[in-house]
């Protein structure tokens, strides 16, 4: 995998100029490395393979002939060109004057909004000892689209390869987007991009680049650390040329960092600045490229997406880096600094009801990790973008895909006895008023009073860390909207890792709703189900249904209803139970399958007498049925 989406995949060079200035001769001399004696009106388009070009990019060279082409054909070639070489003869003042009187105005009119770079080429220096350098410089000051100037000779081959190198360089490392020649300064867009890069590389957030940070920056961009003596040479250049380029404690400031890049460009090393910009994802328009922000990802049906261990490490270290006061939470100032390299903060005020926060409603380390776990699971493209914005190490061998993992298909989790996932989605389902919102939000440790103040008929969605046999798991609780009786759930409502079906212990009409939900959507046993009786600290009333909750669960071989009280110290038990059921769906499915195989045997016991022999026979039959189930499961495992 090569992250070079910001670099052009080819270069198209068009040669323009008056008749007789040597355009065709320049092309043929470059290709054959000798001056052609017989020169046609126009050379056919030539493609130079990437392995013989400095930038390893295929280069197309296109000739133009007024005698052989129409004006419409000329305009079409101009619009297709990536760079234009305007050629005149140094031995003909008329051809030089036509550059400003005809060619440059024509190009501006043909592509008025284009930033297509231009190389000014003075050919036939073998015919005169006079130079046109001063005149060319005047033209370049008047026309900033001219990237560079070269005098050459097609006959003696002088500066021929240099001319085409400058043309290729003008496309791959254009000066116009990053430098203002008339002001001798970087463009505002370039300054913003470099300032963002500076902040990403400032690992201790002190507004300076120390020797370690500078060496890490050098290694990331140019694949080698900066030697100590070279580092001191850079600082000495800054001390001589700019105030505040180096801090009193011998670190490079942002002003010094920007000045260095200005100096690179002035010395003809724009490729150095472009290498830095492209390593951090910028394209020719100095915006983060789409392929840099969002690498392609395919997720098989039945699989899910989670943060990998490397992704969790990145966000954990990022939190610690910006938690400067070490209070375990990000205050507004710290949060602003963290998202300074992004287009906008990743969340707003709604965060306080989604993930764990402290008493001041500032996000904690656990909450920070929970947010990115949740975002990755529900909107991985946003996670990809923010990983890039925040400086995740993206290079030729690695991108954001290493920060996430695609889980195996869910049906394999059932066959393999347990889930390999670390993130579980729990849908909280029940009729209005049974306490779904409280159960959903209580996972964050919020008080009932706070939850009731915040509700305002909003469906709740929360995520927190819970433990399953000592392992950290992330449980996402999602309250499902109550819909019409005929179709109470949508397919997405019923798609989860574990279902929490809630009824109110004090409302006799509340259980029937979730019982019917179970029978319609979850009876097949593919998704673990836990019935939860809310307000478990109050006196339980009889439910107006065919079976009472405990009897219903027994009849369907489900775990007994969990009595939940938001005021109890043990309220967290329900989340651990839900996570455990999601982590081990195999056992849930196995018992469902077993009881179905054995159910007809139970019916026989009801019809028969109570003889000891019959009971023993039934017991043996049940064991046999269980053996059949286990043997099937073991066979599937193999």
ChimeraX attribute file (.defattr): number of C-alpha atoms within 10 A of each C-alpha:
attribute: neighborCount
match mode: 1-to-1
recipient: residues
	/A:1	8
	/A:2	10
	/A:3	19
	/A:4	18
	/A:5	15
	/A:6	23
	/A:7	19
	/A:8	15
	/A:9	13
	/A:10	19
	/A:11	22
	/A:12	21
	/A:13	27
	/A:14	24
	/A:15	25
	/A:16	25
	/A:17	24
	/A:18	21
	/A:19	16
	/A:20	14
	/A:21	22
	/A:22	23
	/A:23	29
	/A:24	24
	/A:25	25
	/A:26	29
	/A:27	26
	/A:28	20
	/A:29	19
	/A:30	17
	/A:31	14
	/A:32	9
	/A:33	16
	/A:34	15
	/A:35	19
	/A:36	16
	/A:37	8
	/A:38	6
	/A:39	12
	/A:40	12
	/A:41	16
	/A:42	18
	/A:43	18
	/A:44	14
	/A:45	14
	/A:46	16
	/A:47	15
	/A:48	14
	/A:49	13
	/A:50	14
	/A:51	10
	/A:52	11
	/A:53	14
	/A:54	10
	/A:55	14
	/A:56	12
	/A:57	19
	/A:58	18
	/A:59	21
	/A:60	18
	/A:61	20
	/A:62	22
	/A:63	21
	/A:64	24
	/A:65	20
	/A:66	15
	/A:67	9
	/A:68	9
	/A:69	11
	/A:70	12
	/A:71	9
	/A:72	9
	/A:73	12
	/A:74	16
	/A:75	15
	/A:76	12
	/A:77	19
	/A:78	20
	/A:79	14
	/A:80	12
	/A:81	20
	/A:82	23
	/A:83	29
	/A:84	25
	/A:85	24
	/A:86	22
	/A:87	27
	/A:88	28
	/A:89	25
	/A:90	26
	/A:91	20
	/A:92	14
	/A:93	11
	/A:94	12
	/A:95	21
	/A:96	25
	/A:97	13
	/A:98	15
	/A:99	20
	/A:100	14
	/A:101	11
	/A:102	13
	/A:103	17
	/A:104	18
	/A:105	14
	/A:106	14
	/A:107	17
	/A:108	15
	/A:109	11
	/A:110	15
	/A:111	13
	/A:112	10
	/A:113	8
	/A:114	12
	/A:115	16
	/A:116	22
	/A:117	23
	/A:118	28
	/A:119	25
	/A:120	25
	/A:121	27
	/A:122	27
	/A:123	27
	/A:124	23
	/A:125	20
	/A:126	15
	/A:127	12
	/A:128	10
	/A:129	8
	/A:130	9
	/A:131	13
	/A:132	16
	/A:133	14
	/A:134	9
	/A:135	11
	/A:136	20
	/A:137	15
	/A:138	10
	/A:139	17
	/A:140	20
	/A:141	12
	/A:142	12
	/A:143	15
	/A:144	17
	/A:145	20
	/A:146	26
	/A:147	22
	/A:148	21
	/A:149	20
	/A:150	18
	/A:151	23
	/A:152	23
	/A:153	23
	/A:154	25
	/A:155	21
	/A:156	15
	/A:157	17
	/A:158	16
	/A:159	16
	/A:160	22
	/A:161	17
	/A:162	13
	/A:163	23
	/A:164	20
	/A:165	14
	/A:166	20
	/A:167	28
	/A:168	26
	/A:169	21
	/A:170	25
	/A:171	24
	/A:172	24
	/A:173	22
	/A:174	22
	/A:175	28
	/A:176	19
	/A:177	16
	/A:178	25
	/A:179	22
	/A:180	15
	/A:181	18
	/A:182	10
	/A:183	8
	/A:184	12
	/A:185	19
	/A:186	22
	/A:187	17
	/A:188	13
	/A:189	15
	/A:190	23
	/A:191	20
	/A:192	15
	/A:193	20
	/A:194	20
	/A:195	17
	/A:196	19
	/A:197	20
	/A:198	22
	/A:199	22
	/A:200	21
	/A:201	21
	/A:202	18
	/A:203	18
	/A:204	15
	/A:205	15
	/A:206	10
	/A:207	15
	/A:208	25
	/A:209	27
	/A:210	20
	/A:211	17
	/A:212	13
	/A:213	19
	/A:214	20
	/A:215	19
	/A:216	19
	/A:217	22
	/A:218	16
	/A:219	13
	/A:220	18
	/A:221	19
	/A:222	14
	/A:223	10
	/A:224	12
	/A:225	16
	/A:226	18
	/A:227	12
	/A:228	11
	/A:229	8
	/A:230	10
	/A:231	14
	/A:232	14
	/A:233	12
	/A:234	15
	/A:235	18
	/A:236	13
	/A:237	14
	/A:238	21
	/A:239	15
	/A:240	9
	/A:241	11
	/A:242	13
	/A:243	11
	/A:244	14
	/A:245	24
	/A:246	23
	/A:247	16
	/A:248	8
	/A:249	8
	/A:250	14
	/A:251	18
	/A:252	23
	/A:253	20
	/A:254	20
	/A:255	17
	/A:256	25
	/A:257	19
	/A:258	19
	/A:259	17
	/A:260	19
	/A:261	24
	/A:262	22
	/A:263	16
	/A:264	14
	/A:265	21
	/A:266	15
	/A:267	9
	/A:268	11
	/A:269	16
	/A:270	22
	/A:271	17
	/A:272	15
	/A:273	21
	/A:274	24
	/A:275	17
	/A:276	20
	/A:277	22
	/A:278	22
	/A:279	20
	/A:280	28
	/A:281	26
	/A:282	24
	/A:283	19
	/A:284	20
	/A:285	12
	/A:286	18
	/A:287	14
	/A:288	20
	/A:289	19
	/A:290	14
	/A:291	13
	/A:292	25
	/A:293	22
	/A:294	20
	/A:295	14
	/A:296	10
	/A:297	10
	/A:298	6
	/A:299	13
	/A:300	11
	/A:301	9
	/A:302	11
	/A:303	14
	/A:304	19
	/A:305	22
	/A:306	23
	/A:307	26
	/A:308	17
	/A:309	12
	/A:310	13
	/A:311	21
	/A:312	18
	/A:313	14
	/A:314	18
	/A:315	21
	/A:316	15
	/A:317	12
	/A:318	18
	/A:319	23
	/A:320	16
	/A:321	15
	/A:322	21
	/A:323	20
	/A:324	15
	/A:325	11
	/A:326	10
	/A:327	12
	/A:328	17
	/A:329	25
	/A:330	25
	/A:331	18
	/A:332	11
	/A:333	10
	/A:334	17
	/A:335	17
	/A:336	14
	/A:337	13
	/A:338	21
	/A:339	15
	/A:340	16
	/A:341	22
	/A:342	17
	/A:343	10
	/A:344	12
	/A:345	13
	/A:346	14
	/A:347	9
	/A:348	8
	/A:349	8
	/A:350	8
	/A:351	18
	/A:352	18
	/A:353	19
	/A:354	23
	/A:355	25
	/A:356	27
	/A:357	23
	/A:358	14
	/A:359	8
	/A:360	9
	/A:361	15
	/A:362	19
	/A:363	24
	/A:364	20
	/A:365	22
	/A:366	17
	/A:367	23
	/A:368	21
	/A:369	25
	/A:370	24
	/A:371	22
	/A:372	22
	/A:373	29
	/A:374	26
	/A:375	19
	/A:376	21
	/A:377	19
	/A:378	14
	/A:379	13
	/A:380	19
	/A:381	16
	/A:382	16
	/A:383	24
	/A:384	22
	/A:385	20
	/A:386	22
	/A:387	22
	/A:388	22
	/A:389	22
	/A:390	20
	/A:391	18
	/A:392	20
	/A:393	16
	/A:394	21
	/A:395	19
	/A:396	10
	/A:397	8
	/A:398	13
	/A:399	21
	/A:400	22
	/A:401	17
	/A:402	14
	/A:403	23
	/A:404	21
	/A:405	18
	/A:406	17
	/A:407	18
	/A:408	18
	/A:409	16
	/A:410	20
	/A:411	14
	/A:412	17
	/A:413	19
	/A:414	21
	/A:415	20
	/A:416	18
	/A:417	19
	/A:418	18
	/A:419	25
	/A:420	15
	/A:421	20
	/A:422	21
	/A:423	27
	/A:424	25
	/A:425	21
	/A:426	26
	/A:427	24
	/A:428	25
	/A:429	29
	/A:430	28
	/A:431	22
	/A:432	13
	/A:433	11
	/A:434	21
	/A:435	20
	/A:436	29
	/A:437	26
	/A:438	22
	/A:439	28
	/A:440	25
	/A:441	26
	/A:442	20
	/A:443	23
	/A:444	20
	/A:445	13
	/A:446	16
	/A:447	13
	/A:448	15
	/A:449	9
	/A:450	11
	/A:451	18
	/A:452	12
	/A:453	8
	/A:454	11
	/A:455	14
	/A:456	8
	/A:457	8
	/A:458	10
	/A:459	13
	/A:460	22
	/A:461	19
	/A:462	24
	/A:463	27
	/A:464	25
	/A:465	23
	/A:466	21
	/A:467	15
	/A:468	19
	/A:469	9
	/A:470	7
	/A:471	9
	/A:472	12
	/A:473	20
	/A:474	21
	/A:475	28
	/A:476	28
	/A:477	29
	/A:478	25
	/A:479	24
	/A:480	22
	/A:481	19
	/A:482	13
	/A:483	11
	/A:484	8
	/A:485	10
	/A:486	6
	/A:487	10
	/A:488	20
	/A:489	19
	/A:490	12
	/A:491	8
	/A:492	8
	/A:493	17
	/A:494	18
	/A:495	16
	/A:496	17
	/A:497	24
	/A:498	26
	/A:499	26
	/A:500	25
	/A:501	23
	/A:502	28
	/A:503	32
	/A:504	26
	/A:505	25
	/A:506	19
	/A:507	17
	/A:508	16
	/A:509	16
	/A:510	22
	/A:511	28
	/A:512	20
	/A:513	18
	/A:514	19
	/A:515	23
	/A:516	14
	/A:517	20
	/A:518	18
	/A:519	11
	/A:520	13
	/A:521	18
	/A:522	17
	/A:523	15
	/A:524	13
	/A:525	18
	/A:526	18
	/A:527	20
	/A:528	27
	/A:529	24
	/A:530	21
	/A:531	25
	/A:532	27
	/A:533	24
	/A:534	25
	/A:535	20
	/A:536	18
	/A:537	15
	/A:538	10
	/A:539	8
	/A:540	16
	/A:541	13
	/A:542	14
	/A:543	19
	/A:544	13
	/A:545	15
	/A:546	10
	/A:547	16
	/A:548	17
	/A:549	22
	/A:550	14
	/A:551	14
	/A:552	16
	/A:553	17
	/A:554	14
	/A:555	11
	/A:556	15
	/A:557	16
	/A:558	19
	/A:559	14
	/A:560	15
	/A:561	20
	/A:562	17
	/A:563	19
	/A:564	23
	/A:565	19
	/A:566	20
	/A:567	13
	/A:568	10
	/A:569	8
	/A:570	10
	/A:571	17
	/A:572	18
	/A:573	12
	/A:574	19
	/A:575	24
	/A:576	18
	/A:577	16
	/A:578	24
	/A:579	25
	/A:580	21
	/A:581	24
	/A:582	29
	/A:583	25
	/A:584	19
	/A:585	26
	/A:586	24
	/A:587	16
	/A:588	21
	/A:589	18
	/A:590	19
	/A:591	16
	/A:592	18
	/A:593	18
	/A:594	19
	/A:595	19
	/A:596	15
	/A:597	16
	/A:598	18
	/A:599	12
	/A:600	11
	/A:601	17
	/A:602	14
	/A:603	10
	/A:604	12
	/A:605	15
	/A:606	9
	/A:607	8
	/A:608	10
	/A:609	11
	/A:610	10
	/A:611	10
	/A:612	9
	/A:613	10
	/A:614	14
	/A:615	14
	/A:616	11
	/A:617	14
	/A:618	17
	/A:619	14
	/A:620	12
	/A:621	15
	/A:622	20
	/A:623	14
	/A:624	14
	/A:625	20
	/A:626	19
	/A:627	13
	/A:628	14
	/A:629	20
	/A:630	15
	/A:631	12
	/A:632	11
	/A:633	17
	/A:634	13
	/A:635	10
	/A:636	11
	/A:637	12
	/A:638	7
